[in-house]
């Protein structure tokens, strides 16, 4: 195999690697969007739980202040 043939083979391999890299980058972008949605979902759940906890504590404080058990 001469040098020119070796260079051509290397260029073919580089083209395949570039195609694979592009496909992988696109898949990671889609995965990133899926993770963002999941993080937003858990954030909404956490905010609702904390809001319920604050409301319960506030209710206990008001009942204790008014003399109710």
TIMI-2910 file (N, C-alpha, C, CB; in pm, 1 decimal, decimal comma, always signed):
<rs>
+----------+----------+----------+----------+----------+----------+----------+----------+----------+----------+----------+----------+------+
!      n_x !      n_y !      n_z !     ca_x !     ca_y !     ca_z !      c_x !      c_y !      c_z !     cb_x !     cb_y !     cb_z ! resn !
+----------+----------+----------+----------+----------+----------+----------+----------+----------+----------+----------+----------+------+
!    +84,6 !   -116,9 !     +0,0 !     +0,0 !     +0,0 !     +0,0 !    +89,6 !   +123,7 !     +0,0 !    -96,5 !     -0,5 !   +122,0 !  Unk !
!    +66,9 !   +210,5 !    -92,4 !   +149,3 !   +329,8 !    -97,6 !    +91,8 !   +438,7 !     -6,6 !   +160,6 !   +380,7 !   -242,0 !  Unk !
!   +164,2 !   +546,4 !     +3,0 !   +128,9 !   +654,1 !    +95,7 !     -4,0 !   +720,3 !    +59,7 !   +239,1 !   +758,7 !    +98,0 !  Unk !
!    -27,6 !   +745,1 !    -69,3 !   -153,0 !   +809,3 !   -111,2 !   -273,5 !   +722,5 !    -76,6 !   -150,9 !   +838,1 !   -262,4 !  Unk !
!   -262,4 !   +593,6 !    -96,7 !   -372,8 !   +502,3 !    -64,4 !   -398,1 !   +502,1 !    +86,0 !   -342,0 !   +358,6 !   -114,0 !  Unk !
!   -290,9 !   +507,7 !   +164,2 !   -305,5 !   +510,7 !   +309,8 !   -375,8 !   +639,3 !   +354,3 !   -167,5 !   +498,7 !   +378,1 !  Unk !
!   -341,9 !   +750,5 !   +292,7 !   -405,2 !   +878,5 !   +326,1 !   -552,8 !   +875,8 !   +290,2 !   -335,0 !   +994,7 !   +253,5 !  Unk !
!   -585,9 !   +818,7 !   +177,2 !   -726,6 !   +807,8 !   +135,7 !   -805,0 !   +722,9 !   +235,9 !   -737,1 !   +746,5 !     -6,7 !  Unk !
!   -746,7 !   +612,0 !   +279,8 !   -813,3 !   +525,7 !   +378,7 !   -833,8 !   +599,5 !   +510,8 !   -731,2 !   +397,3 !   +402,4 !  Unk !
!   -735,0 !   +675,3 !   +552,2 !   -746,4 !   +752,8 !   +676,1 !   -856,1 !   +857,4 !   +663,4 !   -612,2 !   +820,2 !   +710,6 !  Unk !
!   -865,1 !   +924,6 !   +548,9 !   -969,5 !  +1024,4 !   +527,5 !  -1108,8 !   +961,5 !   +532,2 !   -948,4 !  +1094,9 !   +393,5 !  Unk !
!  -1122,0 !   +839,8 !   +481,2 !  -1250,0 !   +770,0 !   +488,1 !  -1288,4 !   +741,5 !   +634,2 !  -1243,7 !   +638,4 !   +407,3 !  Unk !
!  -1190,8 !   +697,6 !   +711,3 !  -1216,4 !   +669,8 !   +851,8 !  -1253,6 !   +797,6 !   +928,1 !  -1093,9 !   +604,1 !   +915,5 !  Unk !
!  -1187,0 !   +906,3 !   +894,9 !  -1218,0 !  +1034,5 !   +960,2 !  -1360,0 !  +1077,8 !   +925,8 !  -1116,7 !  +1144,1 !   +917,6 !  Unk !
!  -1402,5 !  +1057,8 !   +802,4 !  -1538,7 !  +1092,9 !   +763,3 !  -1640,4 !  +1011,0 !   +842,5 !  -1558,7 !  +1071,1 !   +612,3 !  Unk !
!  -1612,7 !   +883,1 !   +861,9 !  -1703,0 !   +797,4 !   +940,1 !  -1707,4 !   +844,3 !  +1084,6 !  -1658,3 !   +649,5 !   +933,3 !  Unk !
!  -1591,9 !   +877,2 !  +1140,3 !  -1587,8 !   +926,1 !  +1278,5 !  -1664,7 !  +1057,2 !  +1293,5 !  -1442,6 !   +945,3 !  +1323,8 !  Unk !
!  -1652,7 !  +1146,4 !  +1196,6 !  -1726,4 !  +1272,6 !  +1201,9 !  -1877,0 !  +1247,7 !  +1196,2 !  -1683,4 !  +1364,8 !  +1086,5 !  Unk !
!  -1920,9 !  +1156,0 !  +1112,5 !  -2064,0 !  +1122,9 !  +1105,2 !  -2113,1 !  +1064,9 !  +1237,4 !  -2090,9 !  +1023,2 !   +990,6 !  Unk !
!  -2034,7 !   +975,6 !  +1295,9 !  -2072,6 !   +916,6 !  +1424,2 !  -2078,1 !  +1022,7 !  +1533,3 !  -1974,2 !   +805,7 !  +1463,3 !  Unk !
!  -1982,6 !  +1114,0 !  +1531,7 !  -1979,9 !  +1221,1 !  +1631,1 !  -2101,9 !  +1311,1 !  +1617,4 !  -1851,8 !  +1303,8 !  +1617,4 !  Unk !
!  -2140,2 !  +1343,7 !  +1495,1 !  -2257,9 !  +1427,7 !  +1472,5 !  -2384,2 !  +1358,4 !  +1523,0 !  -2272,0 !  +1461,6 !  +1323,0 !  Unk !
!  -2398,3 !  +1231,5 !  +1494,5 !  -2515,0 !  +1156,5 !  +1541,8 !  -2517,0 !  +1151,1 !  +1693,8 !  -2515,3 !  +1014,0 !  +1483,7 !  Unk !
!  -2402,0 !  +1130,1 !  +1754,5 !  -2394,7 !  +1124,1 !  +1899,9 !  -2427,8 !  +1260,0 !  +1961,4 !  -2255,4 !  +1077,8 !  +1944,7 !  Unk !
!  -2382,5 !  +1367,8 !  +1901,6 !  -2412,1 !  +1501,8 !  +1951,8 !  -2562,5 !  +1529,0 !  +1947,7 !  -2336,5 !  +1608,0 !  +1869,8 !  Unk !
!  -2628,1 !  +1487,0 !  +1839,5 !  -2772,0 !  +1506,0 !  +1828,7 !  -2846,3 !  +1425,6 !  +1935,4 !  -2820,4 !  +1466,1 !  +1689,1 !  Unk !
!  -2801,9 !  +1304,5 !  +1961,2 !  -2866,6 !  +1221,1 !  +2063,1 !  -2846,8 !  +1279,5 !  +2201,6 !  -2812,3 !  +1078,1 !  +2058,5 !  Unk !
!  -2730,0 !  +1334,6 !  +2228,1 !  -2705,8 !  +1397,4 !  +2358,4 !  -2790,3 !  +1522,4 !  +2375,7 !  -2557,8 !  +1432,0 !  +2374,5 !  Unk !
!  -2814,9 !  +1597,0 !  +2269,0 !  -2900,2 !  +1715,2 !  +2277,2 !  -3042,7 !  +1674,9 !  +2313,0 !  -2898,2 !  +1793,1 !  +2144,3 !  Unk !
!  -3092,6 !  +1568,1 !  +2252,9 !  -3226,9 !  +1519,4 !  +2284,1 !  -3232,1 !  +1472,1 !  +2428,4 !  -3268,1 !  +1405,4 !  +2188,3 !  Unk !
!  -3130,3 !  +1401,5 !  +2473,3 !  -3124,7 !  +1353,9 !  +2611,3 !  -3120,6 !  +1471,4 !  +2707,8 !  -3002,5 !  +1263,3 !  +2632,5 !  Unk !
!  -3047,6 !  +1574,8 !  +2673,8 !  -3042,4 !  +1695,3 !  +2757,5 !  -3179,0 !  +1757,9 !  +2773,4 !  -2946,2 !  +1797,0 !  +2698,5 !  Unk !
!  -3257,6 !  +1763,1 !  +2665,9 !  -3392,7 !  +1818,1 !  +2675,6 !  -3480,9 !  +1731,3 !  +2764,4 !  -3455,2 !  +1831,3 !  +2536,5 !  Unk !
!  -3466,4 !  +1599,9 !  +2754,6 !  -3544,1 !  +1510,1 !  +2839,5 !  -3509,6 !  +1531,3 !  +2986,3 !  -3519,5 !  +1364,1 !  +2799,9 !  Unk !
!  -3383,6 !  +1549,2 !  +3017,0 !  -3341,2 !  +1570,2 !  +3155,2 !  -3391,4 !  +1704,6 !  +3205,4 !  -3187,8 !  +1562,2 !  +3167,2 !  Unk !
!  -3390,8 !  +1807,0 !  +3122,0 !  -3443,1 !  +1937,2 !  +3163,0 !  -3589,8 !  +1926,8 !  +3201,1 !  -3424,8 !  +2040,2 !  +3051,1 !  Unk !
!  -3669,0 !  +1854,2 !  +3124,3 !  -3810,2 !  +1837,1 !  +3155,8 !  -3825,5 !  +1766,1 !  +3288,7 !  -3882,0 !  +1759,3 !  +3044,9 !  Unk !
!  -3744,1 !  +1665,3 !  +3312,3 !  -3750,2 !  +1589,1 !  +3436,7 !  -3712,2 !  +1676,1 !  +3556,1 !  -3658,1 !  +1467,0 !  +3429,0 !  Unk !
!  -3611,4 !  +1760,0 !  +3540,7 !  -3571,5 !  +1850,1 !  +3649,0 !  -3683,0 !  +1950,0 !  +3679,8 !  -3441,7 !  +1924,8 !  +3612,1 !  Unk !
!  -3748,4 !  +2002,6 !  +3576,4 !  -3859,6 !  +2095,9 !  +3599,7 !  -3974,1 !  +2026,8 !  +3672,5 !  -3909,7 !  +2154,5 !  +3466,6 !  Unk !
!  -4002,9 !  +1901,5 !  +3635,7 !  -4110,7 !  +1826,7 !  +3699,7 !  -4082,2 !  +1809,4 !  +3849,0 !  -4128,7 !  +1689,0 !  +3631,9 !  Unk !
!  -3962,0 !  +1764,7 !  +3883,6 !  -3928,4 !  +1745,7 !  +4025,0 !  -3922,5 !  +1878,2 !  +4099,8 !  -3795,0 !  +1673,2 !  +4038,2 !  Unk !
!  -3882,9 !  +1986,3 !  +4033,6 !  -3883,7 !  +2117,5 !  +4096,6 !  -4026,3 !  +2159,4 !  +4130,7 !  -3817,7 !  +2221,5 !  +4005,2 !  Unk !
!  -4121,1 !  +2135,8 !  +4039,7 !  -4261,1 !  +2170,1 !  +4067,8 !  -4314,6 !  +2088,0 !  +4184,8 !  -4348,6 !  +2147,3 !  +3942,8 !  Unk !
!  -4281,1 !  +1959,2 !  +4189,3 !  -4324,0 !  +1874,8 !  +4300,5 !  -4264,1 !  +1926,0 !  +4431,4 !  -4283,0 !  +1727,5 !  +4276,2 !  Unk !
!  -4136,7 !  +1960,3 !  +4431,6 !  -4070,3 !  +2009,5 !  +4552,0 !  -4132,6 !  +2140,0 !  +4599,9 !  -3921,2 !  +2029,2 !  +4526,2 !  Unk !
!  -4164,4 !  +2230,5 !  +4508,8 !  -4226,7 !  +2357,5 !  +4546,1 !  -4363,9 !  +2332,3 !  +4607,8 !  -4239,1 !  +2450,7 !  +4423,2 !  Unk !
!  -4440,3 !  +2240,3 !  +4551,9 !  -4572,5 !  +2209,4 !  +4607,0 !  -4561,0 !  +2149,0 !  +4746,7 !  -4647,9 !  +2113,2 !  +4514,1 !  Unk !
!  -4464,6 !  +2061,5 !  +4767,0 !  -4446,3 !  +1998,4 !  +4898,2 !  -4403,6 !  +2102,3 !  +5001,3 !  -4341,6 !  +1884,8 !  +4890,2 !  Unk !
!  -4310,9 !  +2187,3 !  +4965,4 !  -4266,0 !  +2291,6 !  +5058,3 !  -4380,3 !  +2388,6 !  +5088,4 !  -4144,4 !  +2368,3 !  +5000,0 !  Unk !
!  -4460,4 !  +2422,8 !  +4987,5 !  -4576,1 !  +2509,7 !  +5010,3 !  -4676,1 !  +2445,5 !  +5106,1 !  -4644,9 !  +2542,6 !  +4877,6 !  Unk !
!  -4701,2 !  +2317,1 !  +5090,1 !  -4791,2 !  +2246,8 !  +5181,8 !  -4735,9 !  +2242,9 !  +5322,6 !  -4816,7 !  +2105,7 !  +5133,0 !  Unk !
!  -4606,3 !  +2222,6 !  +5336,1 !  -4542,4 !  +2220,9 !  +5467,3 !  -4552,5 !  +2356,8 !  +5535,3 !  -4396,2 !  +2179,5 !  +5454,5 !  Unk !
!  -4526,3 !  +2462,6 !  +5463,1 !  -4537,2 !  +2597,8 !  +5518,4 !  -4681,1 !  +2626,9 !  +5559,4 !  -4488,4 !  +2702,6 !  +5416,2 !  Unk !
!  -4777,5 !  +2587,7 !  +5477,7 !  -4917,8 !  +2610,6 !  +5511,4 !  -4957,9 !  +2532,0 !  +5636,5 !  -5008,1 !  +2571,6 !  +5393,3 !  Unk !
!  -4909,7 !  +2409,7 !  +5652,4 !  -4940,2 !  +2329,6 !  +5771,2 !  -4880,8 !  +2390,8 !  +5896,7 !  -4888,6 !  +2187,6 !  +5754,0 !  Unk !
!  -4757,4 !  +2435,0 !  +5888,4 !  -4694,2 !  +2498,9 !  +6004,7 !  -4766,4 !  +2627,5 !  +6040,2 !  -4545,4 !  +2527,8 !  +5977,2 !  Unk !
!  -4802,0 !  +2704,4 !  +5939,9 !  -4875,3 !  +2829,7 !  +5963,5 !  -5009,4 !  +2799,4 !  +6031,2 !  -4898,1 !  +2906,7 !  +5829,4 !  Unk !
!  -5077,1 !  +2695,6 !  +5986,2 !  -5205,4 !  +2656,3 !  +6044,8 !  -5186,7 !  +2614,6 !  +6190,8 !  -5269,2 !  +2540,9 !  +5963,6 !  Unk !
!  -5081,2 !  +2538,0 !  +6221,4 !  -5053,9 !  +2498,7 !  +6360,0 !  -5025,9 !  +2619,9 !  +6448,3 !  -4935,3 !  +2402,3 !  +6365,4 !  Unk !
!  -4951,0 !  +2713,5 !  +6396,9 !  -4920,5 !  +2835,3 !  +6474,1 !  -5048,3 !  +2913,1 !  +6502,9 !  -4819,5 !  +2925,1 !  +6397,8 !  Unk !
!  -5135,0 !  +2926,0 !  +6404,8 !  -5260,6 !  +3000,6 !  +6426,0 !  -5351,4 !  +2929,2 !  +6526,1 !  -5335,1 !  +3019,4 !  +6292,2 !  Unk !
!  -5360,5 !  +2797,4 !  +6518,2 !  -5444,5 !  +2723,3 !  +6612,4 !  -5390,1 !  +2734,3 !  +6753,6 !  -5454,6 !  +2576,3 !  +6571,4 !  Unk !
!  -5260,2 !  +2728,6 !  +6770,0 !  -5200,2 !  +2738,8 !  +6903,3 !  -5218,1 !  +2879,6 !  +6957,9 !  -5050,3 !  +2701,5 !  +6899,3 !  Unk !
!  -5208,4 !  +2979,7 !  +6871,8 !  -5221,7 !  +3119,9 !  +6913,3 !  -5366,0 !  +3148,6 !  +6956,3 !  -5179,4 !  +3215,6 !  +6798,0 !  Unk !
!  -5463,1 !  +3088,7 !  +6889,6 !  -5604,6 !  +3112,3 !  +6922,1 !  -5653,5 !  +3021,6 !  +7034,5 !  -5691,1 !  +3091,3 !  +6798,3 !  Unk !
!  -5570,0 !  +2935,2 !  +7088,8 !  -5607,3 !  +2851,1 !  +7198,6 !  -5674,9 !  +2721,4 !  +7158,6 !  -5694,6 !  +2925,5 !  +7287,5 !  Unk !
!  -5679,5 !  +2688,4 !  +7031,7 !  -5740,4 !  +2562,8 !  +6986,9 !  -5637,2 !  +2452,5 !  +6992,0 !  -5798,2 !  +2576,2 !  +6843,9 !  Unk !
!  -5686,1 !  +2330,2 !  +7010,2 !  -5594,3 !  +2216,6 !  +7014,5 !  -5590,3 !  +2144,0 !  +6884,6 !  -5632,0 !  +2121,8 !  +7123,4 !  Unk !
+----------+----------+----------+----------+----------+----------+----------+----------+----------+----------+----------+----------+------+
</rs>
